[in-house]
Amino acid sequence: MEESISGFKVRGDWGDVVEHGERITLALREIGADGDAFHDFDDWRPKSHERIDEDVSAKTAEQASVSEGEGEQAGKTPGDDLQTAGEKLTESYEKVEENDTESAMERWGESIEHVARAADSAGRKAIRKVEDTVYQKVMTQMAPYYFDNELVSANIQEVGRGENGETFVFEVNINDDERKAEVSDILAEYEAEIDRWHVETEKRTDDIAAAEGVEPPEKEGGPDSTVT
């Protein structure tokens, strides 16, 4: 592993980059990192059973996508909001006829809000469709697969292919300097103290249990079980 101002970098085969991600995840857990930012990185980092051009590509496109707007979060489609906008506008006209100016203005304002929310939802949906196409077909041919949030910035790319298989570079930066220093110390301890690192693999316990007629065992360990 190389350490620089831009992060912790490893160059090697798929097993090497998977191990690098596991070590950093475990180090972050040891310093108390938790919450959505931590778990999002833990989900994104490459796994032993994954492929960079399929699984990591899809996860990168998903995390890079435009977030949901207010209408989408409420479970409303652009059509739903436009219908509601029309209803609010009709109510506004009715209030005008009743000489209830205050209520008429209130309904009119609500109508405009729903029109704006419909446009926002439709725009976000269109952008996501373009994003996914551009990312999957174009960007992955030009740039590394990347991840970025308030906790971690990371990128991985394939840099070579030969008789011995593919070669990758995986770089991870901790965005808080204090946390980065703590992670650096823990990674140094791993280098000095751990002889072998058992890379996590996906277990198909459900299939085995079904064949044997027993309940599948509860998931054990996590990253802590990868060290000896």
C-alpha positions in Angstrom: 0.0 0.0 0.0 1.1 3.5 -0.8 0.1 6.5 1.3 0.1 10.1 0.0 -1.8 13.3 0.5 -4.5 12.0 -1.9 -5.1 8.8 0.0 -4.3 5.2 0.5 -3.5 3.4 -2.8 -2.9 -0.2 -3.7 -2.0 -1.7 -7.1 -2.6 -5.3 -7.8 -5.1 -8.0 -8.8 -8.7 -8.1 -7.8 -8.0 -9.8 -4.5 -5.6 -7.0 -3.6 -8.1 -4.3 -4.1 -10.8 -6.2 -2.3 -8.5 -6.7 0.7 -7.6 -2.9 0.6 -11.3 -2.0 0.8 -11.9 -4.5 3.6 -8.9 -3.1 5.6 -10.1 0.5 5.3 -13.7 -0.4 6.2 -12.5 -2.2 9.3 -10.2 0.7 10.2 -13.1 3.1 9.9 -15.2 0.9 12.1 -12.5 0.8 14.7 -12.4 4.6 14.9 -16.2 4.7 15.4 -17.3 5.6 11.9 -21.0 4.7 11.4 -24.1 6.0 9.7 -25.2 6.4 6.1 -21.8 7.7 4.8 -20.0 4.7 6.2 -22.5 2.1 5.1 -22.7 3.6 1.6 -19.0 3.2 1.2 -19.1 -0.3 2.7 -21.8 -1.2 0.1 -19.9 0.3 -2.8 -16.4 -1.0 -2.2 -15.4 -3.9 -4.5 -16.3 -7.4 -3.2 -14.6 -10.7 -4.1 -17.6 -12.1 -6.0 -18.1 -8.9 -8.1 -16.8 -7.7 -11.5 -15.6 -4.2 -12.1 -17.4 -3.7 -15.4 -20.7 -5.0 -14.1 -21.2 -4.7 -10.4 -18.9 -1.8 -9.5 -20.1 0.0 -12.6 -23.8 -0.3 -11.6 -23.1 0.8 -8.0 -21.1 3.8 -9.2 -23.8 4.9 -11.6 -26.4 4.5 -8.8 -24.5 6.5 -6.2 -23.6 9.3 -8.7 -27.2 9.7 -9.8 -29.3 12.8 -9.2 -31.2 12.5 -5.9 -34.9 12.3 -5.6 -36.9 15.6 -5.4 -39.7 16.5 -3.1 -42.4 15.0 -5.3 -40.6 11.7 -5.8 -39.9 11.4 -2.1 -43.7 11.8 -1.5 -44.4 9.0 -4.0 -46.0 11.3 -6.5 -45.5 11.2 -10.3 -45.4 14.3 -12.5 -48.9 13.3 -13.6 -50.2 13.1 -10.0 -48.9 16.6 -9.3 -50.3 18.1 -12.5 -53.7 16.6 -11.6 -53.5 18.1 -8.1 -52.4 21.5 -9.6 -55.5 21.5 -11.8 -57.8 20.7 -8.8 -56.2 23.5 -6.8 -56.6 25.9 -9.6 -60.3 25.0 -9.9 -60.8 25.6 -6.2 -59.1 28.9 -6.6 -61.6 30.1 -9.2 -64.4 28.9 -7.0 -63.1 31.0 -4.1 -62.9 34.0 -6.3 -66.5 33.6 -7.2 -67.3 33.4 -3.4 -65.3 36.6 -2.9 -62.9 34.7 -0.6 -59.8 36.3 -2.0 -57.4 35.0 0.7 -58.4 31.4 0.1 -58.3 31.9 -3.6 -54.7 33.1 -3.4 -53.8 30.2 -1.2 -55.2 27.6 -3.6 -53.5 29.4 -6.5 -50.2 29.2 -4.7 -50.6 25.5 -4.0 -51.4 25.0 -7.7 -48.2 26.6 -8.7 -46.2 24.6 -6.2 -47.6 21.3 -7.7 -46.8 22.4 -11.2 -43.2 23.2 -10.2 -42.9 19.9 -8.4 -44.1 18.0 -11.4 -41.6 19.8 -13.6 -38.8 19.0 -11.1 -39.7 15.3 -10.9 -39.9 15.0 -14.7 -36.6 16.8 -15.1 -34.8 14.7 -12.5 -36.1 11.5 -14.2 -34.9 12.6 -17.6 -31.5 13.6 -16.2 -31.1 10.2 -14.5 -31.9 8.4 -17.8 -29.2 10.4 -19.6 -26.8 10.0 -16.7 -27.1 6.3 -16.7 -26.6 6.0 -20.5 -23.7 8.4 -20.5 -22.0 6.9 -17.5 -22.4 3.2 -18.5 -21.5 3.7 -22.2 -19.0 6.6 -22.1 -17.6 7.7 -18.8 -16.5 4.2 -17.7 -14.4 4.1 -20.8 -12.6 7.4 -19.9 -12.5 7.6 -16.2 -12.2 5.3 -13.1 -15.1 4.0 -11.1 -15.5 6.4 -8.3 -17.3 7.0 -5.0 -17.6 10.3 -3.0 -19.4 11.4 0.1 -18.6 13.4 3.2 -16.6 10.5 4.7 -14.7 8.9 1.9 -13.5 9.7 -1.7 -12.4 6.6 -3.7 -11.7 5.5 -7.2 -10.7 2.2 -8.8 -9.6 1.5 -12.4 -8.2 -1.3 -14.4 -4.7 -0.3 -15.6 -3.5 -3.5 -17.3 -4.4 -6.9 -18.6 -1.9 -9.7 -19.4 -1.2 -13.4 -19.0 -1.4 -13.1 -15.2 -4.8 -11.4 -15.4 -6.0 -7.9 -14.8 -4.2 -5.2 -12.8 -6.1 -2.6 -10.9 -5.4 0.6 -8.9 -7.6 1.4 -6.0 -7.2 4.6 -4.1 -9.2 5.7 -1.0 -9.0 9.0 0.8 -10.6 9.8 4.2 -12.0 13.4 3.8 -11.4 14.4 7.5 -7.7 14.9 8.3 -8.0 13.8 11.9 -9.9 10.6 10.9 -7.4 10.0 8.1 -4.5 10.1 10.5 -6.3 7.6 12.8 -7.0 5.3 9.9 -3.3 5.5 8.8 -2.1 4.4 12.2 -4.5 1.4 12.2 -3.6 0.4 8.6 0.1 0.5 9.7 -0.8 -1.9 12.6 -2.5 -4.3 10.2 0.6 -4.3 7.9 2.9 -5.0 10.9 0.7 -7.5 12.9 -1.5 -9.5 10.4 0.3 -12.3 8.6 -2.6 -13.3 6.4 -5.8 -11.5 5.5 -8.8 -13.8 4.6 -10.8 -11.9 2.0 -14.5 -12.1 2.6 -16.5 -14.3 0.2 -20.2 -14.4 -0.4 -21.7 -17.6 1.2 -24.7 -19.3 -0.4 -26.0 -20.7 2.9 -29.7 -20.5 1.9 -29.1 -23.1 -0.9 -27.2 -25.4 1.4 -29.8 -25.1 4.1 -32.6 -25.9 1.7 -30.8 -29.0 0.5 -30.2 -30.3 4.0 -33.6 -29.2 5.4 -32.2 -26.9 8.1 -32.4 -23.2 8.9 -29.5 -21.2 7.5 -27.0 -20.0 10.1 -27.0 -16.3 11.1 -24.3 -14.3 9.4 -21.1 -14.3 11.4 -18.4 -11.8 12.1 -18.2 -9.3 9.2 -14.8 -7.6 8.5 -13.6 -8.7 12.0 -13.6 -12.3 10.8 -11.2 -11.6 8.0 -8.0 -11.3 10.1 -5.8 -14.0 11.6 
